[in-house]
Amino acid sequence: MLNISLTGMLWTVVNLLVLYILLKKFLWAPVTAMIESRQKEIEDGLAGAAAKEQASQAKLEEYDLRLAQAGQEAAQLVAQARDRGQREYEAILAKARDDAGRVTDEARQRVRQEREEMLQGARGEVASLALLCAAKVAGKELDGDADRALVEDFLAGTGDGT
């Protein structure tokens, strides 16, 4: 049978109470403090990660804005360069047209001048031939200066119409 002793039970209860107090003081308090410390570290880490994520999101938005602004500035620079190039092209084209017109005018002037010189030379030759023919027909030597002036006046009057 079972023998129950009151003193044995009392000592068992006292031992259990002492064991409970010792475990609570030396085991549960440090374990609880360590768990609370670890939980605080985790919460702080999560809060820090959330703050870093917000900061990185803000920087990402700022970089996106800067990138968009840089794209706009690049488009403006390209448009300005295109406009400047078009103006330069038009200026060069206008200068080339002016130069071509000037060269054409100079060439026409030279052609007119050479034509006049050629006509003067031809008139002189025709006058000399006319004097020579007239001298042969008349059978005498004609005075060069007076007769030449007469023939040149005649040719000048008829030459303007041709």
Solvent accessible surface area in square Angstrom, and as a share of the most:
residue,aa,sasa,rsa
1,M,225,1.01
2,L,155,0.77
3,N,137,0.70
4,I,123,0.63
5,S,58,0.38
6,L,142,0.70
7,T,90,0.52
8,G,35,0.34
9,M,105,0.47
10,L,111,0.55
11,W,164,0.57
12,T,72,0.42
13,V,78,0.45
14,V,57,0.33
15,N,92,0.47
16,L,106,0.53
17,L,99,0.49
18,V,76,0.43
19,L,91,0.45
20,Y,108,0.41
21,I,104,0.53
22,L,85,0.42
23,L,67,0.33
24,K,109,0.46
25,K,131,0.55
26,F,135,0.56
27,L,87,0.43
28,W,115,0.40
29,A,55,0.43
30,P,69,0.44
31,V,57,0.33
32,T,67,0.39
33,A,58,0.45
34,M,127,0.57
35,I,101,0.51
36,E,106,0.47
37,S,56,0.36
38,R,138,0.50
39,Q,100,0.44
40,K,124,0.52
41,E,98,0.44
42,I,85,0.43
43,E,98,0.44
44,D,79,0.41
45,G,44,0.42
46,L,121,0.60
47,A,65,0.50
48,G,31,0.30
49,A,56,0.44
50,A,50,0.38
51,A,57,0.44
52,K,149,0.63
53,E,119,0.53
54,Q,133,0.59
55,A,55,0.42
56,S,64,0.42
57,Q,90,0.40
58,A,58,0.45
59,K,113,0.48
60,L,95,0.47
61,E,103,0.46
62,E,73,0.33
63,Y,119,0.45
64,D,77,0.40
65,L,107,0.53
66,R,139,0.51
67,L,131,0.65
68,A,53,0.41
69,Q,87,0.38
70,A,53,0.41
71,G,41,0.39
72,Q,116,0.52
73,E,104,0.47
74,A,51,0.40
75,A,63,0.49
76,Q,113,0.50
77,L,115,0.57
78,V,81,0.47
79,A,42,0.33
80,Q,102,0.45
81,A,49,0.38
82,R,156,0.57
83,D,77,0.40
84,R,132,0.48
85,G,39,0.37
86,Q,90,0.40
87,R,148,0.54
88,E,103,0.46
89,Y,124,0.47
90,E,89,0.40
91,A,63,0.49
92,I,111,0.56
93,L,61,0.31
94,A,49,0.38
95,K,129,0.55
96,A,50,0.39
97,R,160,0.58
98,D,102,0.53
99,D,45,0.24
100,A,57,0.44
101,G,34,0.32
102,R,124,0.45
103,V,80,0.46
104,T,56,0.32
105,D,86,0.44
106,E,78,0.35
107,A,36,0.28
108,R,137,0.50
109,Q,103,0.46
110,R,132,0.48
111,V,94,0.54
112,R,136,0.50
113,Q,98,0.44
114,E,103,0.46
115,R,117,0.43
116,E,85,0.38
117,E,103,0.46
118,M,135,0.60
119,L,54,0.27
120,Q,105,0.46
121,G,42,0.40
122,A,45,0.35
123,R,51,0.19
124,G,23,0.22
125,E,113,0.51
126,V,70,0.40
127,A,0,0.00
128,S,41,0.27
129,L,103,0.51
130,A,40,0.31
131,L,23,0.11
132,L,98,0.49
133,C,79,0.48
134,A,44,0.34
135,A,21,0.16
136,K,153,0.65
137,V,132,0.76
138,A,65,0.50
139,G,64,0.62
140,K,126,0.53
141,E,162,0.72
142,L,47,0.23
143,D,93,0.48
144,G,40,0.39
145,D,121,0.63
146,A,65,0.51
147,D,29,0.15
148,R,88,0.32
149,A,54,0.42
150,L,126,0.63
151,V,25,0.14
152,E,74,0.33
153,D,104,0.54
154,F,135,0.56
155,L,28,0.14
156,A,46,0.36
157,G,58,0.56
158,T,71,0.41
159,G,17,0.16
160,D,120,0.62
161,G,75,0.72
162,T,134,0.78
